[in-house]
Amino acid sequence: MEFLGQLAFASDAELLALYGVGFLLLALLAMVAERRRMKRARIDKVGWVPWTGVFLLCAIIGGGLLALAVPGMLRG
């Protein structure tokens, strides 16, 4: 519960960094899902989620948010 109290007083840069890390974790999840889809046992059960696109979108957004947050966090 202490983390939520600190989150209320976080700067904009820290919040951007948290969102960036969240998007990168989502990109990692999409990468794992794509690998599972490529190694599926039944070739005819493809699925409907474009995991490569989800990975790319989340990785770009997460990297961009972290790139915006780092200079603000270094300044203090």
CNS distance restraints for C-alpha pairs under 8 A (distance, minus, plus):
assign (resid   1 and name CA) (resid   5 and name CA) 6.78 0.50 0.50
assign (resid   2 and name CA) (resid   6 and name CA) 6.42 0.50 0.50
assign (resid   3 and name CA) (resid   7 and name CA) 6.07 0.50 0.50
assign (resid   4 and name CA) (resid   8 and name CA) 6.45 0.50 0.50
assign (resid   5 and name CA) (resid   9 and name CA) 7.20 0.50 0.50
assign (resid   6 and name CA) (resid  10 and name CA) 6.34 0.50 0.50
assign (resid  10 and name CA) (resid  14 and name CA) 5.91 0.50 0.50
assign (resid  10 and name CA) (resid  15 and name CA) 6.50 0.50 0.50
assign (resid  11 and name CA) (resid  15 and name CA) 6.37 0.50 0.50
assign (resid  12 and name CA) (resid  16 and name CA) 6.14 0.50 0.50
assign (resid  12 and name CA) (resid  69 and name CA) 7.97 0.50 0.50
assign (resid  13 and name CA) (resid  17 and name CA) 6.16 0.50 0.50
assign (resid  13 and name CA) (resid  68 and name CA) 7.60 0.50 0.50
assign (resid  13 and name CA) (resid  69 and name CA) 4.56 0.50 0.50
assign (resid  13 and name CA) (resid  70 and name CA) 7.20 0.50 0.50
assign (resid  13 and name CA) (resid  72 and name CA) 5.43 0.50 0.50
assign (resid  13 and name CA) (resid  73 and name CA) 5.79 0.50 0.50
assign (resid  14 and name CA) (resid  18 and name CA) 6.24 0.50 0.50
assign (resid  14 and name CA) (resid  69 and name CA) 6.73 0.50 0.50
assign (resid  14 and name CA) (resid  73 and name CA) 6.74 0.50 0.50
assign (resid  15 and name CA) (resid  19 and name CA) 6.24 0.50 0.50
assign (resid  16 and name CA) (resid  20 and name CA) 6.04 0.50 0.50
assign (resid  16 and name CA) (resid  65 and name CA) 5.79 0.50 0.50
assign (resid  16 and name CA) (resid  66 and name CA) 6.76 0.50 0.50
assign (resid  16 and name CA) (resid  68 and name CA) 7.52 0.50 0.50
assign (resid  16 and name CA) (resid  69 and name CA) 5.61 0.50 0.50
assign (resid  17 and name CA) (resid  21 and name CA) 6.15 0.50 0.50
assign (resid  17 and name CA) (resid  65 and name CA) 6.38 0.50 0.50
assign (resid  17 and name CA) (resid  66 and name CA) 5.16 0.50 0.50
assign (resid  17 and name CA) (resid  69 and name CA) 5.43 0.50 0.50
assign (resid  17 and name CA) (resid  70 and name CA) 7.48 0.50 0.50
assign (resid  18 and name CA) (resid  22 and name CA) 6.16 0.50 0.50
assign (resid  19 and name CA) (resid  23 and name CA) 6.23 0.50 0.50
assign (resid  19 and name CA) (resid  62 and name CA) 7.15 0.50 0.50
assign (resid  19 and name CA) (resid  65 and name CA) 7.15 0.50 0.50
assign (resid  20 and name CA) (resid  24 and name CA) 6.22 0.50 0.50
assign (resid  20 and name CA) (resid  61 and name CA) 7.07 0.50 0.50
assign (resid  20 and name CA) (resid  62 and name CA) 3.99 0.50 0.50
assign (resid  20 and name CA) (resid  63 and name CA) 6.42 0.50 0.50
assign (resid  20 and name CA) (resid  64 and name CA) 7.45 0.50 0.50
assign (resid  20 and name CA) (resid  65 and name CA) 4.94 0.50 0.50
assign (resid  20 and name CA) (resid  66 and name CA) 5.25 0.50 0.50
assign (resid  21 and name CA) (resid  25 and name CA) 6.14 0.50 0.50
assign (resid  21 and name CA) (resid  62 and name CA) 6.29 0.50 0.50
assign (resid  21 and name CA) (resid  66 and name CA) 7.46 0.50 0.50
assign (resid  22 and name CA) (resid  26 and name CA) 6.25 0.50 0.50
assign (resid  22 and name CA) (resid  62 and name CA) 7.29 0.50 0.50
assign (resid  23 and name CA) (resid  27 and name CA) 6.14 0.50 0.50
assign (resid  23 and name CA) (resid  58 and name CA) 5.28 0.50 0.50
assign (resid  23 and name CA) (resid  59 and name CA) 6.65 0.50 0.50
assign (resid  23 and name CA) (resid  61 and name CA) 6.80 0.50 0.50
assign (resid  23 and name CA) (resid  62 and name CA) 4.75 0.50 0.50
assign (resid  24 and name CA) (resid  28 and name CA) 6.19 0.50 0.50
assign (resid  24 and name CA) (resid  58 and name CA) 6.28 0.50 0.50
assign (resid  24 and name CA) (resid  59 and name CA) 5.51 0.50 0.50
assign (resid  24 and name CA) (resid  62 and name CA) 5.19 0.50 0.50
assign (resid  24 and name CA) (resid  63 and name CA) 7.33 0.50 0.50
assign (resid  25 and name CA) (resid  29 and name CA) 6.25 0.50 0.50
assign (resid  26 and name CA) (resid  30 and name CA) 6.23 0.50 0.50
assign (resid  26 and name CA) (resid  55 and name CA) 7.55 0.50 0.50
assign (resid  26 and name CA) (resid  58 and name CA) 6.59 0.50 0.50
assign (resid  27 and name CA) (resid  31 and name CA) 6.17 0.50 0.50
assign (resid  27 and name CA) (resid  54 and name CA) 6.96 0.50 0.50
assign (resid  27 and name CA) (resid  55 and name CA) 4.47 0.50 0.50
assign (resid  27 and name CA) (resid  56 and name CA) 7.21 0.50 0.50
assign (resid  27 and name CA) (resid  57 and name CA) 7.89 0.50 0.50
assign (resid  27 and name CA) (resid  58 and name CA) 5.11 0.50 0.50
assign (resid  27 and name CA) (resid  59 and name CA) 5.48 0.50 0.50
assign (resid  28 and name CA) (resid  32 and name CA) 6.31 0.50 0.50
assign (resid  28 and name CA) (resid  55 and name CA) 7.16 0.50 0.50
assign (resid  29 and name CA) (resid  33 and name CA) 6.23 0.50 0.50
assign (resid  30 and name CA) (resid  34 and name CA) 6.13 0.50 0.50
assign (resid  30 and name CA) (resid  51 and name CA) 5.45 0.50 0.50
assign (resid  30 and name CA) (resid  52 and name CA) 7.21 0.50 0.50
assign (resid  30 and name CA) (resid  54 and name CA) 6.38 0.50 0.50
assign (resid  30 and name CA) (resid  55 and name CA) 5.20 0.50 0.50
assign (resid  31 and name CA) (resid  35 and name CA) 6.30 0.50 0.50
assign (resid  31 and name CA) (resid  51 and name CA) 6.92 0.50 0.50
assign (resid  31 and name CA) (resid  52 and name CA) 7.10 0.50 0.50
assign (resid  31 and name CA) (resid  55 and name CA) 6.01 0.50 0.50
assign (resid  32 and name CA) (resid  36 and name CA) 6.26 0.50 0.50
assign (resid  33 and name CA) (resid  37 and name CA) 6.13 0.50 0.50
assign (resid  33 and name CA) (resid  51 and name CA) 6.75 0.50 0.50
assign (resid  34 and name CA) (resid  38 and name CA) 6.18 0.50 0.50
assign (resid  34 and name CA) (resid  51 and name CA) 5.40 0.50 0.50
assign (resid  34 and name CA) (resid  52 and name CA) 6.62 0.50 0.50
assign (resid  35 and name CA) (resid  39 and name CA) 6.33 0.50 0.50
assign (resid  36 and name CA) (resid  40 and name CA) 6.13 0.50 0.50
assign (resid  37 and name CA) (resid  46 and name CA) 6.90 0.50 0.50
assign (resid  37 and name CA) (resid  47 and name CA) 7.82 0.50 0.50
assign (resid  40 and name CA) (resid  45 and name CA) 7.85 0.50 0.50
assign (resid  50 and name CA) (resid  54 and name CA) 6.37 0.50 0.50
assign (resid  51 and name CA) (resid  55 and name CA) 5.97 0.50 0.50
assign (resid  52 and name CA) (resid  56 and name CA) 6.16 0.50 0.50
assign (resid  53 and name CA) (resid  57 and name CA) 6.04 0.50 0.50
assign (resid  54 and name CA) (resid  58 and name CA) 6.05 0.50 0.50
assign (resid  55 and name CA) (resid  59 and name CA) 5.92 0.50 0.50
assign (resid  56 and name CA) (resid  60 and name CA) 6.12 0.50 0.50
assign (resid  57 and name CA) (resid  61 and name CA) 6.20 0.50 0.50
assign (resid  58 and name CA) (resid  62 and name CA) 5.86 0.50 0.50
assign (resid  59 and name CA) (resid  63 and name CA) 5.91 0.50 0.50
assign (resid  60 and name CA) (resid  64 and name CA) 5.99 0.50 0.50
assign (resid  61 and name CA) (resid  65 and name CA) 6.12 0.50 0.50
assign (resid  62 and name CA) (resid  66 and name CA) 6.19 0.50 0.50
assign (resid  63 and name CA) (resid  67 and name CA) 6.04 0.50 0.50
assign (resid  64 and name CA) (resid  68 and name CA) 6.22 0.50 0.50
assign (resid  65 and name CA) (resid  69 and name CA) 6.12 0.50 0.50
assign (resid  66 and name CA) (resid  70 and name CA) 6.05 0.50 0.50
assign (resid  67 and name CA) (resid  71 and name CA) 7.57 0.50 0.50
assign (resid  68 and name CA) (resid  72 and name CA) 7.46 0.50 0.50
assign (resid  69 and name CA) (resid  73 and name CA) 6.19 0.50 0.50
assign (resid  70 and name CA) (resid  74 and name CA) 6.13 0.50 0.50
assign (resid  71 and name CA) (resid  75 and name CA) 6.28 0.50 0.50
assign (resid  72 and name CA) (resid  76 and name CA) 6.43 0.50 0.50
